[in-house]
Amino acid sequence: MLRLPVVVAAGGVNSAGRTSRRHAYRRMIWEHLAASDRAGTQAALAQMTERSDTADILAHTLVREIEPDWFDYRAVPWNRRVQVAEGQVSSNFEYTPGGIGEGAAVGGISEAVSNKLVRVTLPKGSEVLLPSVRRFDVSSAGQLPSGFDPGVLYRSRNHPRALQMTVFAVSDALADLGLDWQVLADAVPANAISVYVSGAMGQLDEAGYGGMLRSRALGRRVTSKQCPFGFAEMPGDFISAYVLGSVSATGPALGACATFLYNLRLGIEDIRQGRSRIAVVGAAEAPVSVEVMDGYAAMGALATDTGLRQIDGLSDDALPDHRRACRPFGENCGFTMAESAQVIILMDDALALELGAPILAGAPFVSVRADGAKKSISGPGVGNYLTVAESAATLRSILSEDRLRHRGMVQAHGTGTPQNRVTESTLLSKVAKAFGVSKWPVAAIKSYVGHSLGAAAGDQLTATLGIWRYGVIPEISTIDALAGDVVTERLAFVLNPQSADELDYALVNSKGFGGNNATAALLSPDATAALLRRHHGERAMAAWRDKLASVTEAQLDIETKRLSDEWTPSYRFDEDVLTDADVTVTDSGVELGEQRVDLRDDLPDGWRLK
């Protein structure tokens, strides 16, 4: 068997819109779309946001000024620590304790006034927290299109935002596939499916860990949902339990900002080793919150309003250019926080041909490496040299040296920080020189959608699918020129829209805090089809094209229903739940209701004592 992992569907949502049908990518190349494609993406965005005016829709997508639905950056709440001054007129107050009135006020004297009131007297020098507001340092972010709320599309009570986005993303991927999940589940054994989807930071909003950690400090109760919902692997758990109903292989990876590619590597390896025939991989992150952004701002990692004004020579009271907050490889001052959930579906090549699944790309390899010894845990290191070089070497082996040199591109990590523009351009230039590449096109789509942390490489990969479909590499839209310290030897940074008609491959690069480096080697649909034709023959490819025709019709039907509001995400709570009585165990397999899972015996002969 060839066991080539093939990308058959991609779904999700980021600040450019939904991923299916390449709509988010099409929003990035809006000015270069054909009229019919522009109309289709406008209709998709209008359906998501419940907006009708084109200018209004466009203004409320991509990186932009933080909108009040997320938080008011002009008046961010915080508690100022103050002391009760000597000689204060009154230092006592009364309150109703309610259900969480246990304990005593620290530094004060508490006494019961009645059954419902407690009086607290604070002596001089007592510390209190005074509710206050402040203007936040950052006012730009890559928010989902304004008006789109994934939680209203299904029964999402108490779900953190990243989990709501996950349910939408995997449902969007299934819609993009055009095949019902049950068709896939019936085509393979139950133990031939993998699900690897996670977030780098977990769910940190009020419904997850954020609420759990601050509830008592704010005088509220911790709920029973906040702790379990906060786990970083919960997006994958939600998919297996509530969307697919699958006893899939699980255990997604965490790799900081490279998390998506870490999960892609797991899915690829499962298929290449024959452990799975279908792999659902991805990442979801919802970090556009003042608490998360406060942490990154304290590190000096985010593009602040002050920094942007200094670059542009603006006065202290002027608004920064929110649209151009993220400036990869240009004069910049930090990255721009964004939210995104991206899910792709992989199949082995034989199953994709058998089912007539779309072939969006080949995904043969992902390299993952640490940095080795480090001076700073947040600083870049040498590991990314290995991941880019290993992935380039893999593509050379598949395609040939000549095609590696002349028929590929790089989707750079391209965060928009001064450090990244130097280190990433340096390493790409060195690898290009080593492999004889003379002009490597380098794209950086964070200039459109911002940096979604663990899901960032998913934004890059799904944009690459759009590049192959529509033949345009989006320019780095927020800079007028490269910064003077960017290394340009053998690199061709895409500063104007560039044709991608003859690209056979793409390298998707990602770097994360802690030394988490990953680079994916992707094959174009044409290169993938050529490889499958060589292995399976033209007759098998003709049969696949015949089946694909009906799948394409199903895709169009789904899209029509979505634009008519006749589609909702898949979410199955408390449906078809099996109990102990539904399970039968033998020494050769386990029956789960009507499903049978054969126990594998694929150990190497050298491991057997008999």
ABEGO torsion letter per residue (X at the ends): XAGBBBBABBBEBBAAEBABGGAAAAAAAAAABBAAAAAAAAAAAAAAAGBABAAAAAAABEBBBBBAAABBAABBBBBBBBBBBBGBABABBBBBAEAAABEBBBGBBBBBABAABBBBBBBBGBBBBBBBBBBBABABBBBBBBGBBAAAABBABGBBAAAAAAAAAAAAAAAAAGBBAAAAAAABBAAABBBBBBBAAEBABAABAAAAAAAAAAGBBBBAAAAAAABAAAAAAAAAAAAAGBBBBBGBBBAEAAAAAAAAAAAAAAAAAGABABBBBEBBBBABBAAAAAAAAAAGABBBAAAAAAAAGBBAABBBBAAAABBBGBBBAEBBBBBBBBBBBBBBAAAAAAAGBBBABBBABBBBBBAEBBABAABBBAAAAAAAAAAAAAAAAAAEAAAAAAABBBBBAGAGBAAAAAAAAAAAAAAAAAAGBABBBBBBAAAAAEBAEAAAAAAAAAAAAAAAAAGBBBBBAABABBBAABBABGBBBBABBBBAAABABBBBBBBBBGGBBBBBBBBBAAAAAAAAAAAAEAAAAAAAAAAAAAAAAAAAAAAAAAAAGABBBBBBBGBGBBBAAABBBBAABBBBEABBBBBBBABBAAABAX
